[in-house]
Each structure stands twice: as C-alpha cells, then as structure tokens.
C-alpha cells in the first residue's frame, strides 16, 4: 500500500501532455520502479517462502521418520 499510493498519484503526470510536464517526465522511471519492486516483493518473495518452507518441512519429516 505504501508503494502503490505514490505510483498511482504520479499516473496523471505520466499521462499528461503539453508544455508543462516535460520537467516531470523523469518521474516515469520512479513510477516504473515502484510498480516493479512492489510486484517483485509480492510475487517472488512469496514463491521463495513457499519453496523453502516445503523443503524445510520435508527435511524435518525425513529426519523423524
């Protein structure tokens, strides 16, 4: 939520055209970075946790049995 709010707030800057928004165009990289890091945090981190927790549980069961 903390990362998504600024990214959504900067969408009008990205979509605007005309004379005024040229100095603000570099902010588009910030928005892309916010979205990509949010997705990486939510998806990749969850995948790693799922993979490693299964392997740890499997090892624990193998050692007991």
TAMO-V437218 format. One record per residue. N is the residue number from 0. OMEGA is omega in whole degrees, 0 to 359 (999 if undefined). D_FIRST is the distance of its C-alpha to the first C-alpha in Angstrom with 1 decimal. Layout:
N:OMEGA:D_FIRST, N:OMEGA:D_FIRST
This chain:
0:182:0.0, 1:181:3.8, 2:184:5.5, 3:183:5.1, 4:178:6.2, 5:179:9.2, 6:178:10.0, 7:178:10.4, 8:181:12.3, 9:180:14.6, 10:177:15.6, 11:178:18.5, 12:180:19.8, 13:185:20.0, 14:183:21.8, 15:177:24.1, 16:180:27.6, 17:185:30.6, 18:189:31.9, 19:191:29.1, 20:182:26.0, 21:178:27.9, 22:182:26.9, 23:181:23.2, 24:178:23.5, 25:177:22.6, 26:179:19.0, 27:176:18.8, 28:177:18.9, 29:180:15.9, 30:178:13.9, 31:177:15.5, 32:179:14.7, 33:180:11.0, 34:183:11.1, 35:179:13.7, 36:177:12.3, 37:179:9.1, 38:178:11.7, 39:180:14.1, 40:184:12.0, 41:187:11.3, 42:186:14.8, 43:180:17.2, 44:178:16.3, 45:178:16.7, 46:179:19.9, 47:179:21.3, 48:179:20.7, 49:181:22.4, 50:183:25.3, 51:179:26.0, 52:177:25.8, 53:181:28.3, 54:179:30.6, 55:179:30.6, 56:180:31.4, 57:178:34.1, 58:180:35.7, 59:178:35.8, 60:179:37.5, 61:180:39.9, 62:179:40.9, 63:186:41.7, 64:999:43.6
